[in-house]
Amino acid sequence: MATNDLIYDVGVNDGVDSAYYLSRGYRVLGIEASPVLAAKLREKFEPDIREGRYTLLEVGVADDDGSAEFWMSDVTEWSSFNKDVASRDGTPHRAVHIATRRFSSIVEEFGVPFYCKVDIEGNDRCCVRALTEETAPPYLSIEMSHKDGGVDLNLLDALGYRHFKIISQVTRAQPVPSLMKIDGMLSGFPKKALRAAIKRTLGVRSSHGRKFPLGSSGPFAEGTPGRWRSVSDVRGLWAFLKEFDERTGKNRLGEWFDFHAKR
């Protein structure tokens, strides 16, 4: 059974999401693989850690407990077990060894959360695979794979998730195919203006008095914009985005989408 006041922030990065969840009154379990970021997070959340509202696990989520090679990127949010992710666009990177834990053992120790945000640069599926129908939280979000999102939807469907959304982290809205096609024909200021208009009219820019800055995962659970959709509807939307991304060449999507799922 889920613990209604607990949220998992898997891939804490700079802590902006954790800070939002804490401001909403939730206890937060933060999981961060990067030793550099973890040191900053310990300092940032020191009062919350001391008061027992925040727990920081300095581990990478993997298929096995132990240690593994982890690639530190100069673009900190790209640090990953996957060297190609950490080094994309020629970004300087270096290897370190970090402790790893199975996600199933973390859930066993800390309990099933109300909501779990997963954004760990290519390893999100590792968390989903570790869940069962008994340990899957009521709400979950993972970064959408442009290429293999259908695999993740199959896993989520098998876990009993029946309601879905795709949320753009550029517009913080559900993508509308007709508007995406227009977006794909634009560049420069017109593209920025269209996305700003979508964000203003269809997206969620703030919640409970807090604005969502660039890099934030934004709202969660029932605070996400738009209606919940069936897995087949969202699979169709993902397929459209995948085909659109592959077809538009230099003007590709190049943006961050999340799957949000509700049981």
C-alpha positions as CSV (number, residue, x, y, z in Angstrom):
1,M,0.0,0.0,0.0
2,A,1.3,3.5,-0.9
3,T,2.4,5.9,1.7
4,N,0.4,9.0,0.8
5,D,2.9,11.6,2.2
6,L,6.0,10.2,0.4
7,I,7.4,11.1,-3.0
8,Y,10.5,9.5,-4.7
9,D,12.7,11.9,-6.7
10,V,14.8,9.5,-8.7
11,G,17.5,11.7,-10.4
12,V,17.5,14.7,-8.1
13,N,19.9,16.8,-10.2
14,D,19.8,20.4,-8.8
15,G,17.0,19.6,-6.4
16,V,14.4,21.9,-7.8
17,D,11.8,19.1,-8.0
18,S,12.6,17.9,-4.4
19,A,12.2,21.5,-3.1
20,Y,8.8,21.7,-4.8
21,Y,7.6,18.4,-3.3
22,L,8.8,19.5,0.2
23,S,7.0,22.8,-0.2
24,R,3.8,20.8,-0.8
25,G,4.2,19.0,2.6
26,Y,5.5,15.7,1.3
27,R,8.4,13.7,2.7
28,V,10.9,13.1,-0.1
29,L,13.4,10.3,-0.9
30,G,15.9,11.7,-3.3
31,I,18.2,9.4,-5.3
32,E,21.2,10.9,-6.9
33,A,24.1,9.0,-8.6
34,S,26.4,12.0,-9.2
35,P,28.8,12.5,-6.3
36,V,29.3,16.1,-7.3
37,L,25.5,16.9,-7.2
38,A,25.0,14.8,-4.1
39,A,27.5,16.9,-2.2
40,K,25.6,20.1,-3.2
41,L,22.2,18.5,-2.3
42,R,23.4,17.5,1.2
43,E,24.2,21.1,1.8
44,K,21.0,22.5,0.2
45,F,18.7,20.2,2.1
46,E,20.6,20.0,5.3
47,P,17.7,21.4,7.5
48,D,15.2,19.0,5.8
49,I,17.6,16.0,6.2
50,R,18.1,16.9,9.9
51,E,14.3,17.1,10.5
52,G,13.7,13.8,8.8
53,R,11.7,15.3,5.9
54,Y,14.3,14.5,3.3
55,T,16.4,11.4,2.7
56,L,19.2,11.4,0.2
57,L,20.5,8.1,-1.2
58,E,23.8,8.6,-3.0
59,V,23.6,5.7,-5.4
60,G,22.9,4.8,-9.0
61,V,19.8,2.7,-9.7
62,A,20.9,-0.5,-11.5
63,D,20.0,-4.1,-12.0
64,D,22.4,-5.3,-9.3
65,D,23.6,-4.1,-5.9
66,G,27.4,-3.3,-6.0
67,S,29.3,-0.7,-8.0
68,A,29.5,0.4,-11.6
69,E,31.2,2.8,-13.9
70,F,29.3,6.1,-14.2
71,W,30.0,8.9,-16.7
72,M,30.2,12.4,-15.2
73,S,29.2,15.0,-17.9
74,D,30.1,18.7,-17.8
75,V,26.4,19.2,-18.5
76,T,25.5,17.8,-15.1
77,E,22.0,16.6,-16.0
78,W,23.5,14.4,-18.7
79,S,25.6,12.4,-16.3
80,S,24.7,8.7,-16.9
81,F,25.7,5.1,-16.9
82,N,25.5,5.5,-20.7
83,K,28.7,7.1,-22.1
84,D,26.9,8.2,-25.3
85,V,24.4,10.2,-23.2
86,A,27.0,11.9,-21.0
87,S,29.2,12.8,-24.0
88,R,26.6,13.9,-26.5
89,D,27.3,17.0,-28.6
90,G,31.0,16.5,-27.7
91,T,30.5,17.4,-24.1
92,P,33.6,16.7,-21.9
93,H,33.0,13.7,-19.5
94,R,34.9,11.4,-17.2
95,A,34.3,8.0,-15.6
96,V,33.9,7.4,-11.9
97,H,32.8,4.3,-9.9
98,I,29.7,4.7,-7.8
99,A,27.6,2.5,-5.5
100,T,24.5,0.9,-7.1
101,R,21.3,-0.5,-5.8
102,R,18.3,-2.4,-7.2
103,F,15.2,-0.2,-7.2
104,S,13.2,-3.1,-5.8
105,S,15.4,-3.1,-2.7
106,I,14.9,0.7,-2.3
107,V,11.1,0.3,-2.4
108,E,11.3,-2.5,0.1
109,E,13.3,-0.4,2.5
110,F,11.5,2.9,2.2
111,G,7.9,1.9,1.1
112,V,5.7,2.5,-1.9
113,P,5.4,6.3,-2.5
114,F,2.4,8.2,-3.6
115,Y,4.3,9.5,-6.6
116,C,7.6,8.5,-8.2
117,K,9.4,10.8,-10.6
118,V,12.2,9.0,-12.6
119,D,14.6,10.9,-14.7
120,I,18.0,9.2,-14.8
121,E,19.2,9.7,-18.3
122,G,18.6,6.4,-20.1
123,N,18.1,4.2,-17.0
124,D,14.5,5.0,-16.3
125,R,13.3,1.6,-17.5
126,C,15.5,-0.1,-14.9
127,C,13.1,1.4,-12.2
128,V,10.0,0.4,-14.0
129,R,11.2,-3.2,-14.6
130,A,11.8,-3.5,-10.8
131,L,8.2,-2.7,-9.9
132,T,5.4,-5.2,-9.4
133,E,1.6,-4.6,-9.2
134,E,2.0,-4.5,-5.4
135,T,4.9,-2.0,-5.4
136,A,3.8,0.3,-8.3
137,P,2.9,3.7,-6.9
138,P,-0.5,5.3,-7.7
139,Y,1.3,7.9,-9.8
140,L,4.6,7.7,-11.7
141,S,6.4,9.7,-14.4
142,I,9.4,8.7,-16.5
143,E,11.3,10.5,-19.3
144,M,9.8,9.5,-22.6
145,S,12.2,7.7,-25.0
146,H,11.7,9.1,-28.4
147,K,12.8,5.8,-29.9
148,D,11.6,3.1,-27.5
149,G,8.7,4.7,-25.7
150,G,6.4,1.9,-26.7
151,V,8.4,-0.5,-24.6
152,D,7.9,1.6,-21.5
153,L,4.1,1.9,-22.2
154,N,3.9,-1.9,-22.4
155,L,5.7,-2.2,-19.1
156,L,3.5,0.4,-17.4
157,D,0.3,-1.3,-18.8
158,A,1.4,-4.6,-17.4
159,L,1.8,-3.0,-14.0
160,G,-1.8,-2.0,-14.0
161,Y,-1.5,1.7,-15.1
162,R,-4.6,2.6,-17.1
163,H,-4.4,6.4,-17.4
164,F,-1.6,8.3,-19.2
165,K,-0.4,11.6,-20.3
166,I,2.6,12.8,-22.4
167,I,3.8,16.2,-21.1
168,S,6.2,18.4,-23.0
169,Q,8.8,20.0,-20.6
170,V,9.2,22.9,-23.1
171,T,5.6,23.9,-23.1
172,R,4.5,22.0,-19.9
173,A,1.4,20.9,-21.9
174,Q,0.2,17.8,-23.7
175,P,1.4,17.9,-27.3
176,V,-1.2,18.7,-29.9
177,P,-0.3,17.1,-33.3
178,S,-1.6,20.0,-35.4
179,L,0.4,22.5,-33.4
180,M,3.5,20.2,-33.4
181,K,3.4,20.2,-37.3
182,I,3.4,24.0,-37.3
183,D,6.2,24.0,-34.7
184,G,8.2,21.7,-37.0
185,M,8.0,24.3,-39.9
186,L,9.2,27.2,-37.7
187,S,12.6,28.3,-36.3
188,G,14.0,31.1,-34.3
189,F,11.6,33.7,-32.8
190,P,8.4,32.4,-34.4
191,K,9.0,28.9,-32.9
192,K,9.7,30.4,-29.5
193,A,6.6,32.6,-29.8
194,L,4.4,29.6,-30.6
195,R,5.8,27.5,-27.8
196,A,5.3,30.4,-25.3
197,A,1.7,30.7,-26.5
198,I,1.1,27.0,-26.0
199,K,2.7,27.1,-22.5
200,R,0.5,30.1,-21.6
201,T,-2.8,28.6,-22.8
202,L,-2.4,24.9,-22.4
203,G,0.5,24.4,-20.0
204,V,1.1,24.8,-16.3
205,R,3.6,27.4,-15.4
206,S,3.2,27.4,-11.6
207,S,1.5,25.6,-8.8
208,H,0.7,26.6,-5.2
209,G,2.6,29.9,-5.6
210,R,5.8,28.3,-7.0
211,K,6.9,28.8,-10.7
212,F,8.5,25.9,-12.5
213,P,11.9,26.9,-13.7
214,L,13.7,25.5,-16.7
215,G,14.9,22.0,-15.8
216,S,12.0,21.3,-13.4
217,S,9.8,18.3,-14.0
218,G,6.8,20.5,-13.2
219,P,3.4,19.4,-11.8
220,F,2.6,15.8,-10.9
221,A,-0.4,13.5,-10.3
222,E,-3.7,15.4,-10.7
223,G,-1.8,18.7,-11.1
224,T,-0.7,17.8,-14.6
225,P,-2.5,19.6,-17.5
226,G,-5.2,18.1,-19.7
227,R,-7.2,14.9,-19.5
228,W,-5.9,11.4,-18.8
229,R,-5.8,9.1,-21.8
230,S,-5.9,5.4,-22.5
231,V,-2.7,3.5,-23.2
232,S,-3.7,3.1,-26.8
233,D,-4.3,6.8,-27.3
234,V,-1.0,7.7,-25.7
235,R,0.8,5.0,-27.8
236,G,-0.6,6.7,-30.9
237,L,0.6,10.1,-29.7
238,W,4.0,8.7,-28.9
239,A,4.2,7.0,-32.4
240,F,3.3,10.4,-34.0
241,L,6.1,12.1,-32.0
242,K,8.6,9.4,-32.9
243,E,7.8,9.6,-36.6
244,F,7.7,13.4,-36.5
245,D,11.1,13.4,-34.8
246,E,12.6,11.1,-37.4
247,R,11.1,12.9,-40.4
248,T,11.9,16.5,-39.6
249,G,15.7,16.3,-39.9
250,K,17.5,19.4,-38.6
251,N,14.3,20.8,-37.1
252,R,13.7,17.8,-34.9
253,L,11.8,17.9,-31.7
254,G,14.9,18.0,-29.6
255,E,12.8,18.4,-26.5
256,W,12.1,16.6,-23.3
257,F,8.8,14.8,-22.8
258,D,7.6,12.7,-19.9
259,F,5.1,9.9,-19.6
260,H,2.8,10.3,-16.6
261,A,0.9,7.3,-15.5
262,K,-1.9,6.7,-13.1
263,R,-3.3,3.5,-11.7
